[in-house]
Amino acid sequence: MNPFEMVAIIVVAVMIASVLRAKYGHRNRDGGGEVTAKDQAENLRLREEVGELKERIKVLERITVEKENSLARQIEELRDR
């Protein structure tokens, strides 16, 4: 068997496998693609956690900006002396 025939056989095998996968679909380990109540609860918990983290980031940004402004104000006060 020459190398070109081997490559052609591999390409055909991959094409057949992709057609079969598309036809029969790829299923999760639990047997389907449906979202369970456990998954929904986890999604809700993660969304709440992300919201809390966003609020924390906003507070930290505000604190950082306030410190920068107060530091700049202190430097200007020292220059004015």
C-alpha angles and dihedrals in degrees: 000000000000122000094252092057090050091052091048091051091050092050092050091048091052091048092051091048092051092049091050092047091051093047098048097031130226112275131199121245091257090062104260149031097251120123113242127214088251090056091048091051091049091049091051092049092049092048091052090048091051090050091052091048091051090053090050090051091052090052092048091049091051092049091049093050092047091052091049091050093047091047091051090048091051091050091051090049090053091050091051093058 
